[in-house]
Amino acid sequence: VQLQASGGGLVQAGGSLRLSCSASGRTFKSNKMAWFRQLPGEERVFVAALHWSGTIDYADSVKGRFTVSRDNAKNTVYLQMNILKPEDTAVYFCALGNPIHSERGHASGYAYWGQGTLVTVSS
């Protein structure tokens, strides 16, 4: 399995970005795609998770601003980020795995990771 994340960049506060995560390989063995973000020296923090059934979970910090969607034909998951804040600045990672429901927000539940894409929100 390979994940390729893209779409990061520099944006002013209040602006928008859309991140993409393209998956290839034996992705059918996994049932969740998630987004995490990480600051230097800190652990990866859960942002959102999409179960292949369609269920989506969001961290409280991004609810109402971020939206996860999926394009099955392209095997790609998107993270639309609106009303961005400086505290959203981080490296964003997509991840694929089979965590149990209670572990869907934990990085340890995901076996496959993209390379990360930097999002910088200026104030």
Secondary structure, 3 states (H helix, E strand, C coil): CEEEEECCEEEECCCCEEEEEEEECCHHHCCEEEEEEECCCCCCEEEEEEECCCCEEECCCCCCCEEEEEEHHHCEEEEEECCCCHHHCEEEEEEEECCCHHHCCCHHHEEEECCCEEEEEEC
